[in-house]
Amino acid sequence: MIIKTNQLAKLSVIKVEEFVKKTIAFLHENFVEWAESKDDPELKKYVNSMIDFGKKYKINKKTNIQKLIQYHIHYNFTIPLHKKLEGCLTEYKYNEDHRVEIFFIYVKSEKYKLTQITLDANIWKNT
């Protein structure tokens, strides 16, 4: 049996469409507040844009694309990425699973970055 190139392309499109549908259902189920203000065509466009975003950084596994989507929704990182975040995803000496994990750690640390505060020394004096 010989599979032609155009048949492979059609199979690939079908797999992507299935992934997009499953991811839209996942978003409706797990990110209710975020997804409720968007219709399915808008969500489809978003998922496809995140697939393209992943491809740009050689992130191709479905689970890693879904992780990037979750991180984007939860931590609201900007696209295009800041150079430091982009560096996490472009360390091609590491596999994509590792790069996505490092990306997550960095995005999370940016969201919950500690900041120095100064206390007023006179706060405890009786007035």
C-alpha positions in Angstrom: 0.0 0.0 0.0 1.4 3.4 -1.0 0.3 6.5 0.8 0.6 9.6 -1.3 1.8 12.9 0.0 -1.6 14.6 -0.4 -3.2 11.8 1.6 -0.6 12.3 4.4 -1.4 16.0 4.4 -5.2 15.3 4.7 -4.5 13.0 7.6 -2.4 15.7 9.3 -5.2 18.2 8.8 -7.8 15.8 10.3 -5.5 15.2 13.3 -5.1 18.9 13.9 -8.8 19.5 13.6 -9.5 16.8 16.2 -6.9 18.3 18.5 -8.5 21.7 18.1 -12.0 20.4 18.9 -10.7 18.5 22.0 -8.8 21.6 23.2 -11.8 23.8 22.8 -13.8 21.3 24.9 -10.9 21.3 27.4 -11.0 25.1 27.6 -14.8 25.2 28.1 -14.4 22.7 30.9 -11.3 24.0 32.7 -11.3 27.7 32.0 -15.0 28.4 32.2 -14.8 32.1 33.0 -12.1 32.8 30.3 -13.9 30.7 27.6 -17.5 31.8 28.3 -17.0 35.2 26.6 -15.7 33.6 23.4 -17.5 31.7 20.8 -16.2 28.4 19.3 -14.8 30.1 16.1 -12.9 32.5 18.3 -11.6 29.7 20.4 -10.6 27.7 17.3 -8.6 30.7 16.0 -6.9 31.1 19.4 -6.0 27.4 19.6 -4.6 27.5 16.0 -2.6 30.6 16.9 -1.1 28.8 19.9 -0.3 25.8 17.6 1.6 28.2 15.3 3.2 29.8 18.4 4.5 26.3 19.5 5.7 25.5 16.0 7.8 28.7 16.0 9.7 27.2 19.0 9.7 23.6 17.7 7.0 22.6 20.3 4.9 20.0 18.5 3.5 17.6 21.1 -0.2 18.0 21.8 0.4 18.0 25.6 3.0 20.7 25.3 0.8 22.9 23.1 -2.0 22.5 25.7 0.4 23.4 28.5 1.4 26.6 26.6 -2.3 27.4 26.3 -2.9 26.9 30.0 0.1 29.0 30.9 -1.0 31.7 28.5 -4.4 31.9 30.0 -3.4 31.5 33.6 -0.2 33.7 33.6 -1.2 36.0 30.7 2.3 36.2 29.2 2.6 38.5 26.2 3.2 37.4 22.7 5.7 38.1 21.2 7.7 36.9 24.1 10.1 38.8 26.2 13.7 37.8 25.4 14.1 35.9 28.6 11.0 33.8 28.0 11.9 33.3 24.4 15.3 32.0 25.6 13.6 29.3 27.6 11.9 28.0 24.5 14.9 28.3 22.1 17.4 26.3 24.1 17.2 23.6 21.4 19.9 21.5 23.1 17.0 20.4 25.4 14.0 18.4 24.3 10.7 20.2 24.0 9.3 18.8 27.3 12.2 20.2 29.2 12.0 23.6 27.5 8.3 23.9 28.2 8.9 23.0 31.9 11.7 25.6 32.2 9.3 28.1 30.5 6.6 27.3 33.0 9.0 27.8 36.0 10.1 31.2 34.6 6.6 32.4 33.8 5.4 31.3 37.2 8.3 33.0 39.0 7.6 36.3 37.1 4.0 36.2 38.2 4.9 35.7 41.8 8.1 37.7 41.9 9.1 38.9 45.3 9.4 42.6 45.7 11.3 44.5 48.4 9.2 46.7 50.7 10.2 49.3 53.2 8.4 49.7 56.5 7.9 53.0 58.2 9.8 52.9 61.4 7.3 55.2 63.1 4.4 52.9 62.6 4.4 51.5 66.2 4.8 54.8 68.1 1.9 56.0 70.2 0.7 59.3 68.9 
